[in-house]
Amino acid sequence: LALALAGVLTAAFLPVGVAPVIGGSDWIRHGTAFAVLAMLMVVAFPRLPLVWGWMILAGVGVGIEIVQAIPLLGRGPSIVEAAYDAAVVALVFVVLQLSGLRRVLQGGRRSSTR
């Protein structure tokens, strides 16, 4: 989780033109990054209630957009992107919980449904 988060933050904070570009649209990049972070959050913190995991990752998305408001980065903040990141995390958590994959990712440990 720490390495994935470091990679996401590095890519988000580098100036446009310097940041690595992974194929697809910006929406695909955001969705993929936050879907991976959501899955890794479940693995890294199996007992953490999903609502807390969502709040943490949604906060990361908001924080990224705040930093991207720095003119030197040549980027622009987007409330829509922060909301999209939070929605992706929520969707991943719901799918993991309802499908039973959350338990698999946790190594078969019993988890709370929060």
N, C-alpha and C positions, 0 to 999 in steps of 0.2 A: 504494500500500500504506500509506504513512504517513497519508494523509488518511482512508482507511477505518479504519485502526487507531485514529486519534484519535477518529473518530466512535463506534466501538464502545466505547472506553474512557470517553468522555464520557457516553454513554447508560448505561453500566454503573455509573458512579460518582455520577450524580445521584440525589438522594433520590427515593423512590417518590412519584409524583404530579407530579414536576417533569420526570422523564426522559421523552423522547419515546416514544410507543407506536406501533409499526408493527404493522399488523393481524396477527391470528393469535395463536396461543398462545405462551407463553414458549419452548416447545420449538422452534417454528418460527422465532422471532426468534434464538434461540441458533444453531440449525442454519444459517440463512441467513447470519448474521454470520460464522460460522467457515468456511462453505463459500466465501464471497467472499474472506475473508482467505487461505484456502488457495490459491485460484486466483491471487490477486494475488502471493502469495509465489513461486509458480512463475514468473510473469512478471518480477517484480522481481529475483529471484535465480536465474536459469536454471541456473547451475552448482552451486547448493547441493544436496547430497544430500537426498532427500526425508525421510530419517530425521531430519536436522538441522532441516529445516523443521517437521516434526511436533513435535519436542521444543520448539522455540521457541514455536509456537502453543499447544501443550498447556500450556506454562509461562505464557503469557498468560492462558489460561483459569483456571488455578490462582491466578494473581495477582489476577485480577478477583474471584474468590470470597473470597480473603483480605481484600481491601479492603472487600468488601461485608459483612464481619463487623463493621465499624465501626458502632456503634449509631446514631450521628448520621445515617447515611444511611437508616436505616429499612429496611434490606434484611437479608437473611440469607444466610450462605454455604451452598453446597451442593456436596458432594463429587460427587453424582450429576450435577449440571450441568457440573462441570469434566470429568468422565469422558465425558459426552456430547459436549462440545466437542471433546475429543481424538479421540473416535470419528468424528465428522463429518469432521475434518481427515484422518484416516487413510483414510476411505472416499473422499473427494474425490481424494486423492493416488493411491490404487489405481486408481480409474476413469480419471484423467488418464493414468496410466502405461500401463495395459492397452489403453486405446482409442487411444493415439497422440496424444491431444489435448495432452499435455504438450509434445511437440515443436512443435505448432502454436502454443501459447501462448508458447513460447520464441522464436517467430519463425523456426521451421524449423531451429534449431540442434540439432545432435546432443547428446544428454544421456546422463549415466550412469544406470544403472537402480537406483542406491541410493536 
